[in-house]
Amino acid sequence: MIPRLDVGEEIYELHARMCKSFSNPIRLKVLDLLRSGEKSVQELLTATGASQPNLSLHLKSLWANGVLARRQDGTMAYYRVADPEVFEAIDILRRILSKKLAREGRLARRRIRS
């Protein structure tokens, strides 16, 4: 069992803001794309299929919440994950969701058979 940390009220606000970063499919796709390292905005546009204004809003949100770090090289902007432990958090949530989907799938099959 993981020990509970004694945290102040501010951590709850930061936690909520960080989790909000994971609440959109495009943002999650961006994070998956950044698993292999830094990418330019153009690379992310191509890979996500999002419009430039839409992607910019998502990148700004991830950056503002401290999930992404940004580097400027002339007119090109590059993004990377600020803390690789973000991937561990995402992976834990995906394992939980996979179990949930498996349970729900079993329940749905039982209902069909009944």
C-alpha positions in Angstrom: 0.0 0.0 0.0 1.3 3.4 -0.9 1.5 5.8 2.1 -0.7 8.8 2.0 1.2 12.1 1.7 0.3 14.9 4.0 -0.5 17.7 1.6 -1.7 21.2 1.8 -4.8 22.6 0.1 -2.8 23.9 -2.8 -1.8 20.4 -4.0 -5.5 19.6 -4.6 -5.8 22.5 -7.0 -2.7 21.5 -8.8 -3.8 17.9 -8.9 -7.2 18.9 -10.4 -5.5 21.1 -13.0 -3.1 18.4 -14.0 -5.9 15.8 -14.3 -7.9 18.3 -16.5 -4.9 18.0 -18.9 -5.8 14.4 -19.4 -9.5 15.0 -20.0 -9.4 15.5 -23.8 -8.6 12.9 -26.5 -6.5 15.3 -28.5 -4.4 16.1 -25.5 -3.9 12.5 -24.7 -2.9 11.8 -28.3 -0.4 14.6 -28.1 1.1 13.1 -24.9 1.3 9.7 -26.6 3.1 11.2 -29.5 5.6 12.9 -27.2 6.5 9.5 -25.6 9.3 9.2 -28.2 10.6 12.7 -27.5 10.3 16.3 -28.5 8.1 17.2 -31.5 7.5 20.3 -33.5 4.0 21.8 -33.7 4.0 20.8 -37.4 4.8 17.2 -36.6 2.0 17.2 -34.0 -0.5 18.8 -36.4 0.3 16.1 -39.0 0.0 13.3 -36.5 -3.1 14.4 -34.7 -5.1 15.6 -37.7 -6.3 18.6 -35.6 -6.6 22.0 -37.0 -3.9 24.5 -36.1 -6.0 26.7 -33.9 -7.5 23.7 -32.1 -4.1 22.1 -31.5 -2.6 25.4 -30.3 -5.3 25.6 -27.6 -4.6 22.1 -26.4 -0.8 22.7 -26.4 -1.3 26.0 -24.5 -3.4 24.2 -21.9 -0.9 21.4 -21.4 1.9 23.9 -21.2 0.0 26.2 -18.8 -0.7 23.2 -16.5 3.0 22.3 -16.4 2.6 19.1 -18.4 4.6 20.3 -21.4 7.8 22.2 -21.8 8.2 24.4 -24.9 11.3 25.4 -26.8 11.4 28.1 -29.5 13.8 27.9 -32.5 13.2 30.8 -34.7 9.6 30.6 -35.8 9.3 26.9 -34.9 8.0 25.8 -31.5 8.9 22.4 -30.1 7.1 20.6 -27.2 8.2 17.8 -24.9 6.7 16.4 -21.7 8.0 18.3 -18.7 8.2 15.3 -16.4 8.3 11.8 -17.8 6.4 10.5 -14.8 3.3 11.8 -16.5 3.5 8.7 -18.7 3.4 6.5 -15.6 0.2 8.3 -14.5 -1.4 7.9 -17.9 -0.4 4.2 -18.0 -1.9 3.6 -14.6 -5.2 5.2 -15.6 -5.2 3.1 -18.9 -4.7 -0.1 -16.9 -7.7 0.8 -14.7 -9.8 1.7 -17.7 -8.8 -1.5 -19.5 -10.0 -3.5 -16.5 -13.2 -1.5 -16.5 -13.9 -2.2 -20.1 -13.2 -5.9 -19.7 -15.6 -6.1 -16.8 -18.3 -4.1 -18.7 -17.7 -6.4 -21.7 -18.3 -9.4 -19.6 -21.4 -7.8 -18.0 -22.8 -7.0 -21.5 -22.2 -10.5 -22.7 -24.0 -11.9 -19.7 -27.0 -9.6 -20.3 -27.2 -10.7 -24.0 -27.2 -14.4 -23.0 -29.9 -13.8 -20.4 
